[in-house]
Amino acid sequence: MSHEAARTTRIEARIAPDALAIVKRAAELQGRSVSDFVVAAAQDAAHRTIEETQVIRLSVEDQRRFAEAIINPPASNEALRLAARLHTEHVEMR
């Protein structure tokens, strides 16, 4: 199936004339139609947004702290024990 045949849904948007001029110019530079350019740009932005919410990036120092907490977890305190008890009572019982 060709890429064109897979397109079955239409999307509409209003755009300011100056923004449209920029989009048209960028599409021309890539040798694409405005529609193809906009769809590709929207998909790229969507992928980046999803990745940003699913991937946690830590500094080297934060990575070290995280690994240290896993290897040598701190002793549980009263708040943690209470949270575990409430979880058991209210979540695991269902």
N, C-alpha and C positions, 0 to 999 in steps of 0.2 A: 504494500500500500504506500503510495507516495505521501510525502509530508503534507502536501496541499489537501489531499483527500481526507486526512485525519482532522482537519479543521472544520468543526461543525458548530461551534459556538461563537457568537458575535459579542464584542464588547464595545461600548461607546464611551467617549470622554470628551469633555469640553476642555479646550486649551487656549491660552492667550496667544494672540498672533505672533508675538515675539518669541514665545516658547516654541511654537510650531515651526518658525523659521529655523531655529537652532536644531530641532529634531530633523527637519527636512535636510539641512546641510549635513548633519552627521550621517544620516541614512545614505545620502549621495556619496559621501566619502567612503562608505563601506560597500557601495554598489548594491544597496538593498532598497526595497520599497519602504515607505514610512511605516506601513503596517508591520512588516517583518522586523524592522528596527525596534519599534515600540514593543512588540511581543517579546523579542529577545532581551531587551533592556528590562522589561517587567519580570521575566523569568530569572534573569541574573540577580535582580534585586530581591526577589522572593527567595532564591536559594541562599543568598547572603544572610537575609533576615532569619531564615530557619536555622542556618548553621550557627549564627550568633547566639541563638537561644538554646541550642543543643550542645554546644561545645564550651567548656569552661577553660579559660586560659589563665594560668597562674604564673606569677613571676618565679624566678628560680628560688628565691627565699620562701615564698608561699608554698612551692612544691616541696621544699625541704621540711617545712613545718607540717604539711599535710602527711608526708611519709612518716615523719617522727610520731605524729599522733596515731597513726595506724599501727606502727611497730610497737610503740610504748604508749598505749592509751592512758589518759589520766584516770584516777580512781573515780568511781561514780559518787556523786554527791546526792543530797536529799532531793533536789529538783529532778535529777535524772531518774532516781528511783520512783518518784511520784509519777513522772511521765510514763515510765514503763508500766506501772500498775494501772494507770488510767487507760493506757493503750490496751492492755489485756482485758480490762473490764468492759470497755466500750467498743473496741474494734474487733478483737479476736473472738469475742463471744457471739458475734452476729453471723 
